[in-house]
Amino acid sequence: MAKHIVEQVTDDLDGTAGAATYQFGWGKDTFEIDLSEANKDKLEKFLAPYITNGRLVREARAGRGRRAGVSQAKLSREKSHEIREWAKANNYPVNERGRIAATILEAYEAAH
């Protein structure tokens, strides 16, 4: 028997179906909210003067700290070997020993 699991995102403000998830920050906190297109437009319109007159900071506060994805500490010897072989086969510069670059780990995860 086949199962089809459907995840439906609804607007956190009014329950409208078909919402999307958005993040925004204030102070040291990062918030996530599900909004319909109409409520997203209202939020953007409200924030427009602040965004226009504010300074964009490229590195979000929430992005600091541990990176998501494969942790170097969790890699077994076999997994490291597998990733190195994949990197070589896909023309990534990788050493035989030592730490595997985060960019290679991310590319490997994206491919698998």
Buried (B, 14 or more C-beta within 10 A) or exposed (E): EEEEEEEEBBBBBEEBEEBEEBEEEEEEEEEEBBBBEEBBEEBEEEEEEEEEEEEEEEEEEEEEEEEEEBEEEEBEEEEBEBBBEBBEEEEBEBEEEEEBBEEBBBBBEEEE
